[in-house]
């Protein structure tokens, strides 16, 4: 009797059972959609009412000639053309760029230098709290103090008289007030960015410095190949923060300039934010909400473009450690 050999076919593994999908998706999808409305809905409504709707209204107002009350007259892009032809706006725009680039360069240079100096200091935490303190004081306070410190009978001129300065400079004169504002911004903001940069430097693991010491790297090489690459993302964040804050600086200029006695700051110290406010609410002739809104939208466009360019210019691979 011959043995019969039989070959068995291996059955393919049964495919994993897929969850039954009813009309409209699985039960998990339906649960997610049900949770989407109570969790995201209020935030979306809040954002729409407070941001999207006013933004659309602002664009519409900028295309009209409107004094804040009464009917609007559609004028198209006339307000934008008028703003760019206004020498006062161009001066304010130039002052804004000075604050952004010149003051920003001084702030970041000082902040990074102080970060390197304080990195190995024993009393680093105490010094960091001291240099951060001016940022906690409201800009309005600095503006009010300016009237007592720099006016003709103020503290600065009082201290200069014993030194033989019989005729001290008029610190709050129209030609001198904007440099004083720039110096005040450096004083009040450097500590803030120093604190952020110090946090970025402190997170670098110590073994990176130990490897540099074993390799015989100089201080410049350690700065170039270790500190800067590992804190580049922190520099990018600081640059974006300063770009946004410098373009919307208003309070310190208004109060600082108003301390000269004129009420409205001298036009030499105006920025785009001050120009927008004066045009809308304290117009030199009559309020012009259309032109003021146009200048505000120009400022918003400037911020958006600069932030995008900064992000692109400072883009590099993120080093994980």
Secondary structure as the mmCIF struct_conf table of DSSP 4:
data_model
#
loop_
_struct_conf.conf_type_id
_struct_conf.id
_struct_conf.beg_label_comp_id
_struct_conf.beg_label_asym_id
_struct_conf.beg_label_seq_id
_struct_conf.end_label_comp_id
_struct_conf.end_label_asym_id
_struct_conf.end_label_seq_id
HELX_LH_PP_P HELX_LH_PP_P1 UNK A 2 UNK A 5
HELX_LH_PP_P HELX_LH_PP_P2 UNK A 7 UNK A 20
STRN STRN1 UNK A 22 UNK A 22
TURN_TY1_P TURN_TY1_P1 UNK A 23 UNK A 24
STRN STRN2 UNK A 25 UNK A 25
HELX_RH_AL_P HELX_RH_AL_P1 UNK A 27 UNK A 47
HELX_RH_PI_P HELX_RH_PI_P1 UNK A 48 UNK A 52
HELX_RH_AL_P HELX_RH_AL_P2 UNK A 53 UNK A 62
TURN_TY1_P TURN_TY1_P2 UNK A 63 UNK A 63
STRN STRN3 UNK A 64 UNK A 65
BEND BEND1 UNK A 68 UNK A 70
STRN STRN4 UNK A 73 UNK A 74
TURN_TY1_P TURN_TY1_P3 UNK A 76 UNK A 77
HELX_RH_AL_P HELX_RH_AL_P3 UNK A 78 UNK A 85
HELX_RH_AL_P HELX_RH_AL_P4 UNK A 87 UNK A 97
HELX_RH_PI_P HELX_RH_PI_P2 UNK A 98 UNK A 103
HELX_RH_AL_P HELX_RH_AL_P5 UNK A 104 UNK A 118
TURN_TY1_P TURN_TY1_P4 UNK A 119 UNK A 120
TURN_TY1_P TURN_TY1_P5 UNK A 122 UNK A 123
HELX_RH_AL_P HELX_RH_AL_P6 UNK A 124 UNK A 136
BEND BEND2 UNK A 137 UNK A 137
HELX_RH_AL_P HELX_RH_AL_P7 UNK A 139 UNK A 150
BEND BEND3 UNK A 151 UNK A 151
TURN_TY1_P TURN_TY1_P6 UNK A 152 UNK A 153
BEND BEND4 UNK A 154 UNK A 154
HELX_RH_AL_P HELX_RH_AL_P8 UNK A 155 UNK A 161
TURN_TY1_P TURN_TY1_P7 UNK A 162 UNK A 164
BEND BEND5 UNK A 166 UNK A 167
TURN_TY1_P TURN_TY1_P8 UNK A 171 UNK A 172
BEND BEND6 UNK A 173 UNK A 173
TURN_TY1_P TURN_TY1_P9 UNK A 174 UNK A 176
HELX_RH_AL_P HELX_RH_AL_P9 UNK A 177 UNK A 202
TURN_TY1_P TURN_TY1_P10 UNK A 203 UNK A 203
BEND BEND7 UNK A 204 UNK A 204
HELX_RH_AL_P HELX_RH_AL_P10 UNK A 206 UNK A 215
TURN_TY1_P TURN_TY1_P11 UNK A 216 UNK A 216
HELX_RH_AL_P HELX_RH_AL_P11 UNK A 219 UNK A 222
HELX_RH_PI_P HELX_RH_PI_P3 UNK A 223 UNK A 227
HELX_RH_AL_P HELX_RH_AL_P12 UNK A 228 UNK A 230
TURN_TY1_P TURN_TY1_P12 UNK A 231 UNK A 231
HELX_RH_AL_P HELX_RH_AL_P13 UNK A 232 UNK A 247
TURN_TY1_P TURN_TY1_P13 UNK A 248 UNK A 248
HELX_RH_AL_P HELX_RH_AL_P14 UNK A 251 UNK A 258
TURN_TY1_P TURN_TY1_P14 UNK A 259 UNK A 262
BEND BEND8 UNK A 263 UNK A 264
HELX_LH_PP_P HELX_LH_PP_P3 UNK A 265 UNK A 266
HELX_RH_3T_P HELX_RH_3T_P1 UNK A 267 UNK A 269
HELX_RH_AL_P HELX_RH_AL_P15 UNK A 272 UNK A 280
TURN_TY1_P TURN_TY1_P15 UNK A 281 UNK A 281
BEND BEND9 UNK A 282 UNK A 282
BEND BEND10 UNK A 284 UNK A 286
HELX_RH_AL_P HELX_RH_AL_P16 UNK A 289 UNK A 313
TURN_TY1_P TURN_TY1_P16 UNK A 314 UNK A 314
HELX_LH_PP_P HELX_LH_PP_P4 UNK A 317 UNK A 320
#
